[in-house]
Amino acid sequence: MERPELATGELNADAIMIHGFINASGRFEKLAIVFPAGFAQTKFVLNALEQWQFRAAMQNGLMTTVEVLLIIPLEAE
């Protein structure tokens, strides 16, 4: 597992919110960090998530794209 190293006080939020889609192949697409604005590790986080794969969602027996809002809470040390 890869984790970005954040300097103390670098992130003034309780969580990171990411909006995007999981396509019919089970991969994230069109990911964007919606909170916090100006997050310094955006590229690192989005590149890591693009490596994930899921079982595709099904609707009426067909694989389909679904919209997601991923909320990643910060760990309390």
Secondary structure, DSSP 8 states (H G I E B T S, - for coil): -------TTS--SSEEEEEEEE-TTSBEEEEEEEESTT-TTHHHHHHHHTT-B---EEETTEEE-EEEEEEEE----
